[in-house]
Amino acid sequence: MFKAAARVQGGVSDRGARLSSALGYNRALRDLIAAGRAEPSFLVSHELPLDEAPSAYEHFDNRDDGWTKVVLHPDGRKRTS
């Protein structure tokens, strides 16, 4: 209740708390993937070379069908689902 009242008055922000918990979650997920205990490939819709980043961002930002998660590879690999 305090946070809600303070937010109305502009005194307290909980944005940092959300960010730090999200970062912790991302680190934990990264560690599971690196250890081979989680497979994120079902989330990845496109794997593209880094030079296609502007186009990929445009598709993702426009929420074009099928553009759910893009992985960019500096080594030039490319895979499109």
Secondary structure, DSSP 4 states (H G I P E B T S, - for coil): -HHHHHHHHT----HHHHHHHHHHHHHHHHHHHHTTS--GGGT--EEEEGGGHHHHHHHHHTT-TT-S-EEEETT---EE-
